[in-house]
Amino acid sequence: MKLERPVVATAGVASFIAAIAVAGSTASAGFVSPQLSVAVAVSGDAPQSSTSTSGFRNADGSYLYDGSLTSNSGSSWFVNWNLTGSDTVAQPGSPSITTNFAVGNTGDVTRTFQILVTYAAPVQVAPDTGYAWRTTLSGVLASNNGGVASLVGLLPSMFQGQINGTGVVSNNPSAASTTTASFFGPSVNDYAGPIPNGPNIATIGYLMTFSLSAHSTAVFNGLWAGTVSTVPAPGAAALLGLAGLTARGRRRSV
């Protein structure tokens, strides 16, 4: 699968992150492949992004996307990904995206990384609906030259789950400094509540923000998933109760 060539933005990191938005989808190999966007902003380098609407379709209806971005100024960092997004047509009401990232800092100084993933996962949400969301995050940290590797989550968090471009849950597992490969996580956080900018879901995604020491690599694994379940609204429940009382009253009068 081929991704479009990275697009170099000219705005600053903050405006670049705020400007990334994804909408719509494109037919690919006879199927509708939702659009995925990966934006990477690294301190000391120009922000970049990659967008794909040609994910490989798995047998279960999910779509697999992979790609990479590297530094524009001397290959001092790399970001590789292999992401799986649920097809909300095949799995109605259950949008999700699985996280698999390898991030390397091959330079001589600590760098700050911001990685924004946005996935088009349209869900038509009924007014009488409950929402349950879960984020999990774990990974491995390693030094590439026998030194001390360090990974630190920064504001808003190492992993912020987003719905319609708004953060709703944060996940910040501890990552100890190490001279050899060190596992961190798993860390699990849940969210239950309304859909921001709703009522419908247009996109899900997450923002990863962290610093990574020189000559170090971090491999992230995680999941951002939602389950939308229909529940009676308070008014509807009251009407159902009243109908039951009325029916029982009629039976007694017969």
C-alpha positions as a Markdown table, in Angstrom:
| # | Residue | x | y | z |
|---|---|---|---|---|
| 1 | Met | 0.0 | 0.0 | 0.0 |
| 2 | Lys | 1.3 | 3.4 | -0.9 |
| 3 | Leu | 0.6 | 6.6 | 1.1 |
| 4 | Glu | 0.7 | 10.0 | -0.3 |
| 5 | Arg | 3.9 | 11.9 | 0.0 |
| 6 | Pro | 4.3 | 13.9 | 3.3 |
| 7 | Val | 3.1 | 17.5 | 3.2 |
| 8 | Val | 5.4 | 20.0 | 5.0 |
| 9 | Ala | 3.4 | 22.6 | 6.9 |
| 10 | Thr | 4.7 | 26.1 | 7.4 |
| 11 | Ala | 2.7 | 27.0 | 10.5 |
| 12 | Gly | 3.9 | 26.4 | 14.0 |
| 13 | Val | 3.4 | 23.2 | 16.0 |
| 14 | Ala | 0.3 | 24.4 | 17.8 |
| 15 | Ser | -1.5 | 25.8 | 14.8 |
| 16 | Phe | -0.5 | 22.8 | 12.7 |
| 17 | Ile | -2.0 | 20.4 | 15.2 |
| 18 | Ala | -5.2 | 22.4 | 15.5 |
| 19 | Ala | -5.5 | 22.6 | 11.7 |
| 20 | Ile | -5.5 | 18.8 | 11.0 |
| 21 | Ala | -9.0 | 17.6 | 10.2 |
| 22 | Val | -10.3 | 14.6 | 8.4 |
| 23 | Ala | -13.7 | 14.1 | 6.7 |
| 24 | Gly | -15.1 | 11.8 | 4.1 |
| 25 | Ser | -13.9 | 8.5 | 2.7 |
| 26 | Thr | -12.9 | 7.1 | -0.7 |
| 27 | Ala | -13.7 | 3.8 | -2.4 |
| 28 | Ser | -10.7 | 1.5 | -2.6 |
| 29 | Ala | -10.7 | -1.9 | -4.3 |
| 30 | Gly | -14.5 | -2.0 | -4.3 |
| 31 | Phe | -14.8 | -1.0 | -0.7 |
| 32 | Val | -15.1 | 2.2 | 1.2 |
| 33 | Ser | -11.8 | 2.8 | 3.0 |
| 34 | Pro | -12.1 | 5.4 | 5.8 |
| 35 | Gln | -9.6 | 8.2 | 5.7 |
| 36 | Leu | -6.6 | 8.2 | 8.1 |
| 37 | Ser | -4.4 | 11.1 | 8.9 |
| 38 | Val | -1.1 | 11.0 | 10.8 |
| 39 | Ala | 0.5 | 14.4 | 11.7 |
| 40 | Val | 4.0 | 14.5 | 13.3 |
| 41 | Ala | 5.5 | 17.6 | 14.8 |
| 42 | Val | 9.0 | 17.3 | 16.3 |
| 43 | Ser | 11.0 | 20.0 | 18.1 |
| 44 | Gly | 13.5 | 21.6 | 15.8 |
| 45 | Asp | 12.0 | 20.3 | 12.6 |
| 46 | Ala | 9.1 | 21.2 | 10.2 |
| 47 | Pro | 5.8 | 19.5 | 10.9 |
| 48 | Gln | 4.7 | 16.8 | 8.5 |
| 49 | Ser | 1.6 | 14.8 | 7.7 |
| 50 | Ser | 0.5 | 11.8 | 5.7 |
| 51 | Thr | -3.0 | 10.9 | 4.7 |
| 52 | Ser | -4.3 | 7.6 | 3.3 |
| 53 | Thr | -7.7 | 6.4 | 2.0 |
| 54 | Ser | -6.3 | 3.1 | 0.8 |
| 55 | Gly | -6.1 | 0.9 | 3.8 |
| 56 | Phe | -5.8 | -2.9 | 3.3 |
| 57 | Arg | -9.2 | -4.5 | 4.1 |
| 58 | Asn | -9.0 | -7.4 | 6.6 |
| 59 | Ala | -11.5 | -10.3 | 6.6 |
| 60 | Asp | -13.3 | -8.8 | 9.6 |
| 61 | Gly | -14.0 | -5.6 | 7.8 |
| 62 | Ser | -11.3 | -3.6 | 9.5 |
| 63 | Tyr | -8.6 | -1.6 | 7.6 |
| 64 | Leu | -4.9 | -1.8 | 8.0 |
| 65 | Tyr | -2.7 | 1.3 | 7.4 |
| 66 | Asp | 1.0 | 1.6 | 7.5 |
| 67 | Gly | 3.6 | 4.3 | 6.7 |
| 68 | Ser | 6.4 | 6.4 | 8.1 |
| 69 | Leu | 7.8 | 9.9 | 8.3 |
| 70 | Thr | 11.4 | 11.0 | 8.9 |
| 71 | Ser | 13.3 | 14.2 | 9.6 |
| 72 | Asn | 13.5 | 16.8 | 6.9 |
| 73 | Ser | 16.9 | 18.0 | 8.3 |
| 74 | Gly | 19.2 | 15.0 | 8.5 |
| 75 | Ser | 17.4 | 11.9 | 9.6 |
| 76 | Ser | 17.6 | 12.6 | 13.3 |
| 77 | Trp | 14.2 | 11.0 | 14.0 |
| 78 | Phe | 11.7 | 8.5 | 12.6 |
| 79 | Val | 8.1 | 7.6 | 13.1 |
| 80 | Asn | 6.8 | 4.3 | 11.8 |
| 81 | Trp | 3.2 | 3.1 | 12.2 |
| 82 | Asn | 1.0 | 0.1 | 11.5 |
| 83 | Leu | -2.6 | 1.1 | 12.5 |
| 84 | Thr | -5.9 | -0.8 | 12.3 |
| 85 | Gly | -9.2 | 1.0 | 12.2 |
| 86 | Ser | -12.6 | -0.6 | 12.6 |
| 87 | Asp | -15.1 | -0.4 | 9.7 |
| 88 | Thr | -18.1 | 1.1 | 11.4 |
| 89 | Val | -20.3 | -0.2 | 8.5 |
| 90 | Ala | -19.3 | -3.8 | 9.3 |
| 91 | Gln | -19.2 | -3.0 | 13.1 |
| 92 | Pro | -22.0 | -0.5 | 13.7 |
| 93 | Gly | -21.6 | 1.6 | 16.8 |
| 94 | Ser | -18.2 | 0.3 | 17.7 |
| 95 | Pro | -15.5 | 2.7 | 16.3 |
| 96 | Ser | -11.9 | 1.8 | 17.2 |
| 97 | Ile | -8.3 | 2.3 | 16.2 |
| 98 | Thr | -5.4 | 0.1 | 17.3 |
| 99 | Thr | -2.1 | 1.8 | 18.0 |
| 100 | Asn | 1.3 | 0.4 | 16.8 |
| 101 | Phe | 4.0 | 3.1 | 16.6 |
| 102 | Ala | 7.8 | 2.9 | 16.6 |
| 103 | Val | 9.4 | 6.3 | 17.4 |
| 104 | Gly | 13.1 | 6.8 | 17.2 |
| 105 | Asn | 15.3 | 9.7 | 18.2 |
| 106 | Thr | 18.6 | 9.1 | 16.4 |
| 107 | Gly | 20.0 | 12.6 | 17.2 |
| 108 | Asp | 22.3 | 13.8 | 20.0 |
| 109 | Val | 19.6 | 15.8 | 21.9 |
| 110 | Thr | 16.3 | 15.1 | 23.6 |
| 111 | Arg | 13.3 | 15.9 | 21.3 |
| 112 | Thr | 9.7 | 16.6 | 21.9 |
| 113 | Phe | 7.2 | 14.6 | 19.7 |
| 114 | Gln | 3.5 | 15.4 | 19.0 |
| 115 | Ile | 1.7 | 12.7 | 16.9 |
| 116 | Leu | -1.9 | 13.3 | 16.0 |
| 117 | Val | -3.9 | 10.4 | 14.5 |
| 118 | Thr | -7.3 | 11.1 | 13.1 |
| 119 | Tyr | -9.6 | 8.4 | 11.7 |
| 120 | Ala | -12.9 | 8.8 | 9.9 |
| 121 | Ala | -15.3 | 6.6 | 11.8 |
| 122 | Pro | -18.8 | 7.9 | 11.1 |
| 123 | Val | -21.5 | 6.7 | 13.5 |
| 124 | Gln | -25.1 | 8.1 | 13.5 |
| 125 | Val | -25.9 | 8.4 | 17.2 |
| 126 | Ala | -29.5 | 8.3 | 18.4 |
| 127 | Pro | -30.6 | 10.7 | 21.1 |
| 128 | Asp | -31.3 | 7.9 | 23.6 |
| 129 | Thr | -27.8 | 6.5 | 23.6 |
| 130 | Gly | -25.1 | 5.5 | 26.1 |
| 131 | Tyr | -21.4 | 5.7 | 25.4 |
| 132 | Ala | -18.5 | 3.6 | 26.8 |
| 133 | Trp | -14.9 | 4.2 | 25.7 |
| 134 | Arg | -11.6 | 2.7 | 26.6 |
| 135 | Thr | -8.0 | 3.6 | 26.0 |
| 136 | Thr | -5.1 | 1.2 | 26.7 |
| 137 | Leu | -1.4 | 2.0 | 26.2 |
| 138 | Ser | 1.8 | 0.1 | 26.8 |
| 139 | Gly | 5.2 | -0.2 | 25.1 |
| 140 | Val | 8.9 | -0.8 | 25.2 |
| 141 | Leu | 11.7 | 1.8 | 25.7 |
| 142 | Ala | 15.3 | 1.2 | 24.8 |
| 143 | Ser | 18.7 | 3.0 | 24.4 |
| 144 | Asn | 20.3 | 2.5 | 21.0 |
| 145 | Asn | 23.9 | 3.1 | 22.1 |
| 146 | Gly | 24.1 | 1.6 | 25.6 |
| 147 | Gly | 23.3 | 4.9 | 27.3 |
| 148 | Val | 20.3 | 5.9 | 29.4 |
| 149 | Ala | 16.9 | 6.1 | 27.6 |
| 150 | Ser | 14.2 | 8.4 | 28.9 |
| 151 | Leu | 10.5 | 8.9 | 27.9 |
| 152 | Val | 8.4 | 11.5 | 29.5 |
| 153 | Gly | 4.7 | 12.2 | 28.8 |
| 154 | Leu | 3.9 | 15.9 | 28.4 |
| 155 | Leu | 0.7 | 18.0 | 28.5 |
| 156 | Pro | -2.0 | 17.2 | 27.7 |
| 157 | Ser | -0.7 | 13.6 | 28.3 |
| 158 | Met | 1.3 | 10.9 | 26.7 |
| 159 | Phe | -1.9 | 9.7 | 25.0 |
| 160 | Gln | -5.1 | 11.7 | 24.7 |
| 161 | Gly | -8.1 | 10.0 | 23.2 |
| 162 | Gln | -10.2 | 12.2 | 21.0 |
| 163 | Ile | -13.8 | 12.2 | 19.6 |
| 164 | Asn | -14.6 | 14.7 | 16.8 |
| 165 | Gly | -11.3 | 16.4 | 17.5 |
| 166 | Thr | -11.9 | 17.0 | 21.2 |
| 167 | Gly | -9.9 | 15.2 | 23.9 |
| 168 | Val | -12.0 | 13.2 | 26.3 |
| 169 | Val | -9.6 | 10.9 | 28.2 |
| 170 | Ser | -5.9 | 10.9 | 29.1 |
| 171 | Asn | -3.5 | 8.0 | 29.5 |
| 172 | Asn | 0.0 | 8.6 | 30.9 |
| 173 | Pro | 1.8 | 5.3 | 31.9 |
| 174 | Ser | 5.1 | 5.6 | 33.7 |
| 175 | Ala | 8.2 | 5.0 | 31.6 |
| 176 | Ala | 11.4 | 4.5 | 33.6 |
| 177 | Ser | 14.8 | 5.5 | 32.3 |
| 178 | Thr | 16.7 | 2.4 | 31.2 |
| 179 | Thr | 19.9 | 1.3 | 29.6 |
| 180 | Thr | 18.2 | -1.8 | 28.1 |
| 181 | Ala | 14.8 | -2.5 | 26.7 |
| 182 | Ser | 12.2 | -1.6 | 29.4 |
| 183 | Phe | 8.4 | -2.3 | 29.3 |
| 184 | Phe | 6.0 | 0.4 | 30.4 |
| 185 | Gly | 2.2 | 0.0 | 31.0 |
| 186 | Pro | -0.2 | -1.3 | 30.4 |
| 187 | Ser | -2.3 | 1.6 | 31.5 |
| 188 | Val | -6.1 | 1.6 | 31.1 |
| 189 | Asn | -8.5 | 4.6 | 31.2 |
| 190 | Asp | -12.2 | 4.8 | 30.5 |
| 191 | Tyr | -14.6 | 7.5 | 29.5 |
| 192 | Ala | -18.4 | 7.5 | 29.7 |
| 193 | Gly | -20.3 | 10.5 | 28.6 |
| 194 | Pro | -21.7 | 12.6 | 25.8 |
| 195 | Ile | -20.2 | 12.8 | 22.3 |
| 196 | Pro | -18.4 | 16.2 | 22.0 |
| 197 | Asn | -19.6 | 18.3 | 19.0 |
| 198 | Gly | -22.2 | 15.6 | 18.6 |
| 199 | Pro | -24.7 | 14.0 | 18.6 |
| 200 | Asn | -23.0 | 12.0 | 15.8 |
| 201 | Ile | -19.4 | 10.7 | 15.6 |
| 202 | Ala | -17.4 | 11.9 | 12.6 |
| 203 | Thr | -13.9 | 11.1 | 13.6 |
| 204 | Ile | -12.0 | 9.4 | 16.4 |
| 205 | Gly | -8.3 | 9.6 | 17.1 |
| 206 | Tyr | -5.6 | 10.6 | 19.6 |
| 207 | Leu | -2.8 | 13.0 | 20.3 |
| 208 | Met | 0.5 | 11.6 | 21.7 |
| 209 | Thr | 2.8 | 14.1 | 23.3 |
| 210 | Phe | 6.1 | 13.1 | 24.9 |
| 211 | Ser | 9.9 | 13.8 | 25.0 |
| 212 | Leu | 12.3 | 11.1 | 24.0 |
| 213 | Ser | 16.0 | 11.1 | 24.9 |
| 214 | Ala | 18.8 | 11.0 | 22.3 |
| 215 | His | 19.7 | 7.7 | 20.7 |
| 216 | Ser | 16.5 | 6.1 | 22.0 |
| 217 | Thr | 13.5 | 4.2 | 20.6 |
| 218 | Ala | 10.0 | 3.8 | 22.0 |
| 219 | Val | 7.5 | 1.3 | 20.6 |
| 220 | Phe | 3.9 | 2.0 | 21.6 |
| 221 | Asn | 1.0 | -0.5 | 21.5 |
| 222 | Gly | -2.6 | 0.5 | 22.4 |
| 223 | Leu | -6.2 | 0.8 | 21.6 |
| 224 | Trp | -8.8 | 3.6 | 21.5 |
| 225 | Ala | -12.3 | 2.1 | 21.2 |
| 226 | Gly | -15.9 | 3.0 | 21.8 |
| 227 | Thr | -19.1 | 1.1 | 22.2 |
| 228 | Val | -22.3 | 2.9 | 21.5 |
| 229 | Ser | -25.4 | 1.2 | 23.1 |
| 230 | Thr | -29.0 | 2.3 | 22.9 |
| 231 | Val | -30.7 | 3.0 | 26.3 |
| 232 | Pro | -34.2 | 4.3 | 27.1 |
| 233 | Ala | -34.3 | 8.0 | 27.8 |
| 234 | Pro | -35.7 | 9.1 | 31.1 |
| 235 | Gly | -38.9 | 10.4 | 29.5 |
| 236 | Ala | -39.3 | 7.2 | 27.5 |
| 237 | Ala | -38.8 | 5.0 | 30.6 |
| 238 | Ala | -41.5 | 7.0 | 32.4 |
| 239 | Leu | -43.9 | 6.5 | 29.5 |
| 240 | Leu | -43.2 | 2.8 | 29.5 |
| 241 | Gly | -43.9 | 2.6 | 33.2 |
| 242 | Leu | -47.1 | 4.6 | 32.9 |
| 243 | Ala | -48.3 | 2.3 | 30.0 |
| 244 | Gly | -47.6 | -0.7 | 32.3 |
| 245 | Leu | -49.7 | 0.7 | 35.1 |
| 246 | Thr | -52.5 | 1.5 | 32.7 |
| 247 | Ala | -52.5 | -2.0 | 31.3 |
| 248 | Arg | -52.6 | -3.5 | 34.8 |
| 249 | Gly | -55.5 | -1.2 | 35.8 |
| 250 | Arg | -57.5 | -2.3 | 32.7 |
| 251 | Arg | -57.0 | -6.0 | 33.6 |
| 252 | Arg | -58.3 | -5.4 | 37.1 |
| 253 | Ser | -61.5 | -3.6 | 35.9 |
| 254 | Val | -62.4 | -6.5 | 33.5 |
